[in-house]
Amino acid sequence: MALTSKPLASRLLPTCVVSWAGAGWVGLSLLGGCSTAKPSGSTAVAAPSGGPQSPGGEGQSAGQDASSSRGGRQGDLISLQSVNYPEKFIRFNNLFGELQAINTSEDRSDASFRIIKPGFAGAGTVSLESVNHPGHFFCQDNFRIKISMNEGSSTFSQDASFRAVPGLADPHQISFQSVNYPSRYIRHRDFHLFLEAGNDRLFRNDVTFHYHPVLSHLLPE
């Protein structure tokens, strides 16, 4: 029995994205509650229609496959694609956040993240952990986005926590607002990631991302 897909935009924030994770249906919801159920007799899910495409073809499964280093909590696995440069994804290179095209398995791993909800700063926040560097999280350092190891301080908890909000350029996508600098968002500029404030059209596009099932689960080696 095939699952009839809604247009991808209608399945993004603030609703659930439902994907097949092998052991059952998993809901990915960053802003609200999510109720999921496996349809009777179903063994696969059709790829969502519309929206930017993942490198290599159709979206595959992504879900809660491993405990994060934060107290053994599990998190959904995602990858974040630029809205205004759809061939490029957020990835980390030498621990610094970049916006780059994805070509190799190492690229895919570097562009794959576990989203932890709630984040280190508590209810209403999220933190993002690197899949390739477990125990390292998105963190701002002098307004540059990098991945850093959790040092257990209150400063780190704030710097590594964000509010997932409807995309500033498109409310069906996603933007990440800083907890301790609420006028600033994760932004790509010159293909590097920063924490910046702004309100013009370019800024809104630069802080808006489309999220996918995790890239490290896509494409054969």
N, C-alpha and C positions, 0 to 999 in steps of 0.2 A: 504494500500500500504506500503510495507516494504521498509526501506531505506537500500541500499546496503552499508555496512561498508567497508572502506578501512582498511588495517592493521593499528593497533594503532600507530605505529611509524610514519606513514605518516600523521597522524592527530594531532601530537604534534608540538612543536616548530619547525620552526617559523610559521606554519600554524595554522588554527583554530581547536579547539575541539568543536564540536557542540553537545549540549545536550538538552533534552526536559525539559522545566521548567514549564510545566502546562499551562502557558498563551501563549507560543510560543517558537520558537527556539532561543537559546541563544548561542552566540559564545564566546569561551574563548581563548583569544590570548594575551600572555604576551609580545611578542616582536614586533608584527606588527599589521596592520589593519585587520579587520575581517568583512566579509560581509556574512550575513545569511539570509535565507528565509525559510519559512515553506512550505514543499512540499504539493501540493494539495491533500486533502483527508487523510493526515497522522495524526495519533493519537498517535504514539509511535515510538521510535527509537530502533533498535536492539543494543544490547551491542556490543562495539567494540571488534574485534577479536585480539588476540595476546596481548603481554605485560603482566606485573604482574597483578594479580587479586585482587580486593578489598576483604576485609574480608566479608564473608557471601554471596559471589556470584557476580552477575552481577552488573555493574555500573548503577545507576539510575540518576535521574535528579539532576542538581545543577545549580544555576544561581543567578540572581540578585533579592534576595527575601527580602532584608531589607536595609535601609540606614545605612551606617557606621557612626561612631561618628565624622568623619572628614567632617564637613560642610555639612552633609546630603548626601554625595556622596554614590552611590551604588557600590558594588564590587562583582565579581564572587566568589563563595564559592569553596574552594579546600581543599584537604588533600594531604600531601607530604609523599611518600613512599620511603624508602631507596632502592637504586639499589643493593647494595651488601648484605643487610639483608632484603630481600623482605617481611618478615613476620612482620617487624617493621616500624612504622610511626613516624614522628615528632609529639610530643605532649608537653604540658607544665604541669609540676608538681611542685606545690608551686612556680609558676611563672618562673621556670627555664626550658629551653629547653632540652628535652630528646628524645631518640630514643627508643620506646617501642612497644611491641605487643599490639594490640587493642582487648579488650575482653568485655567491658561493655559499656553502654550508656554514662557514664561519660567519659570513655576513648575516645569514638568517638567525644564527644563534645570538649574535650581538644585537639583533633587532627584535628579540623576543623577551617579554617581560611578564612577571607575575604581579597581578594587581591585588593588593591587600586592603580589605575593607572590614573594619575601620582602619585608618592609617595610624601612624605613631602619635598624632596629635588628638586622636579620639574620634568620637562620633561625628559624622558628616564629612570626614576626610578619607583620603586614600593615600597609600604609599605604593611605589612601584619598585619591584625587586628585579635585578638582572637575572636572566636564566643562565647566561654564560658565566656570571660571577656571583654565585649564591652568597647571600649575606651583604651584598652591595645594593644600595638603593639610590633612585633619583634624588639628588640633593643640590641645593644652590650653594655656591661658594663664591662670594663677591659677585653675585648675579650671573655667574656662569653655571650652566647645568652640567653636572658630572655624576658619576656613581661613586658613592662612598660607603665604607663599612660602618655599620651601626656602632657608634661609640657609647651609646647609652645616656647621652646628655640631653637635657631639655632643649638645648639649642639645636642639636641634631633632629630631635623629634619634630620641631617646628620647620626646620629647613628641608626635611625629607617628607613633608606632608603637604597635600594639595587638595583642593576641592574640585571634583569633577563636575563641570557645569556644561550646559548646552553650548555648542560651538558658537563663538562670537560672529563668525561669518555665515554659519548655517546651524540652526538649532537642532538639526537631526544628526549632527556630528558632535565632537567633544573638544573642550578646552580645559586646561589645567591651571587653576588659580592658586597662587601662593597663599599659604595660611598666615605666615608672619609678615608678608608684604602684599596685602589683598588687592592693591591696584596693579599688581604685576602677574603676568602669565608666562608659562613656558612658551617660548617663541623661537622659531628658526630665523636667523639673519645671516646672510652670506653663508648659509648652509651649516652654521654652528648654532647650538642651542643656548639661549640666554633666558633670564627672568627679567621681563621688561614690561613697561606700561605704555599705553598708547590708545588711540581710538580711530585712526583713519582706516580706510579700506584695506590697504596693504597690511597693516598691523593685524586687523581682524582675520585676514586670510592666513597670515603667518602663525597665528596661535590656534588655528582650528585643524583638527586631525580626524581622520576616519580610522576606526579600529577594526581589525581583522582577527580571525582565528590565528593563533601564533604561527609565525613564519617557519620556526624550526620544525614544525610538523608538516610543512609543505615541501613538495618536490622530492623525488628520489635522489639518493646520493649518486 
